[in-house]
Amino acid sequence: MSLSPYVPIVGLFALAALFALFSVAIAPFVGPRRYNRAKLDAYECGIEPTPQPIGGGRFPVKFYLTAMLFIVFDIEIIFLYPWAVSFNQLGVFGFIEMILFIGTVFVAYAYVWRRGGLDWD
Amino acid sequence: MKDISLPHLNYAALAPMLILFGVACVGVLVDAFAPRKARYPIQLVVALVGLIAAFVAVVLRAGKVTAENAITAAGAVSVDKPALFLQGTLIVLGAVALLLIGERALERGGPFVAQAAITVGSDADQRQAARESGATEVFPLTIFSLSGMLLFVAANDLLTMFVALEVFSLPLYLLCALARRRRLISQEAALKYFLLGAYASAFFLFGLALLYGFAGGITFAKINESAQNGTGNITLLYAGLALVSIGLLFKAAAVPFHVWTPDVYQGAPTPVTSLMAACTKVAAFGGLLRVLYAGFDRVHWDYSPIIAAIAVLTMLVGSILAVTQTDIKRLLAYSSIANAGYLLVGVLGNSALGLSSVMFYLVAYGFTVIAAFAVITLVRDADGEATHLSRWAGLGRRSPFYATVFTVILLSFAGIPLTSGFTSKFAVFSAAGGGDQSWLVIVGVVSSMILAFPYLRVVVMMWLSEPGEQTPSVSLPGMLTSAALVIGVVITIFVGVAPQPLLHLTSEAANFIR
């Protein structure tokens, strides 16, 4: 069968769809219902949506910052996995290259840390 | 499983890029760990030493490069003679622009803001504009941008070129937003530049995908080979070339992809504008030359008429709209658009002569335009730079020396003999004439005559008007701006009077290796 490599992928899609449908369907029956004011508010990430100061104003960017930091480390992991899988074949060259890469990522990390990007308040 | 073959890396060839990238990383660490007061001097020294080291690496490499050892890093990079020439040009122009970026004698804290995120016009913003020294991140950002440009002109496949395009564009978007004065138009400039730049990058990427569909590979050698053999879908080739060219012509500020230029040139801090006008131009045309000459040599007869039409539009729109400008930075922005048109005329020469004349033009124009922006940083009053043209009236009486310097620069832009503007225009126009594009030369000369009018109007305003109460004084430049100004003006005149050494160098370098 020429299609056989795709069968597990189809299975994965089906599993993901079923999981989503199941979660949505089951939640009204088993979830607790405790209403409060916050649940009725309009939601905007990290911002009080109303009232906003006229002409804009400052608002916290903590969530954006966290998301951006996540992307940096996410990309690092994406590179680390294939390297780890083929470590034996890449040998010393791959090892040194990876150290250089991680070192470069740590430059950004050190900057964020020193500038208070990791402090929540 | 098949064994993975490790790429061969020629470190001597890659050294300039690696040095600049390393220096930029060191700059980030300096900003993270050095005490606040010490950052500025350390950053300035680190950046300049790094640029000098990279230039030495370029010069050392230039003596040893051959057709066999130019291509390295598994075919991703081609450090051939044009690449080395353009890299050297970028490093020197970048260093001169960095002198302007580092100037802190003209106003307290330098031309950059300390915290760009503070709401424009608030009390905190006014306090920081008056007192706090500018952010020192501008140095590593500039170096990152320059390292991307070095890779851009040496990229041997489209994917490497795309990555380099982003590496040099992203720091520029940030730098545009950091002006100390007129924060609002500075932020507006950065946002416009970013959105339109991202849009242009998407075009480039789409074109890349189509060309991969055409050739089954993304290296210029592969694309050229497929075009030569006539294998592959020809529609994909044309569509891909068109989309990739749009991405490049956007960076080069050619009409109709020029609309960002005036706003961004005006809003960005003047030293950053000089960096964009000189270095981005070199990088964009370096990339365009490599794509058209190394990748699409075989379809040259097909794309020539379209590029010619764009060149005509660029020259005419740039020069005609320059006439109507009332702000000196916008005037120079439209002049930069028109100059992109002259450069495109040279690109159409499509020979070693076309290549060498464009490289010659880029060097000559780059130094002159940096000197022009250096003078603009000097003409200022209590509110910062006085860029409105009416304020320049009578400057000749107020400060004859700087008015003379600016007159020389404007005459060079206008293409008066004995300046670099004349020799460089002569070079590109004769290359185009040699490539059977004589009608383009006629349009070019007409456009130059139109463009001479706004330049000469500024000269007349400076010398023949009485200085009024509105006329600002010319600040005494610090050491760094003086150095940038002297380098710019001396090279403008030297290349005009004795173009031979530079012409020799560019014609030596004019041979792409793919």
Interface residues (C-beta under 8 A of the other chain):
Chain A: G56 G57 R58 V61 S86 Q89 L90 F93 G94 T104 V107 A108 A110 Y111 W113 R114 R115
Chain B: M1 D3 I4 L6 C25 V28 L29 D31 A32 F33 A117 I118 T119
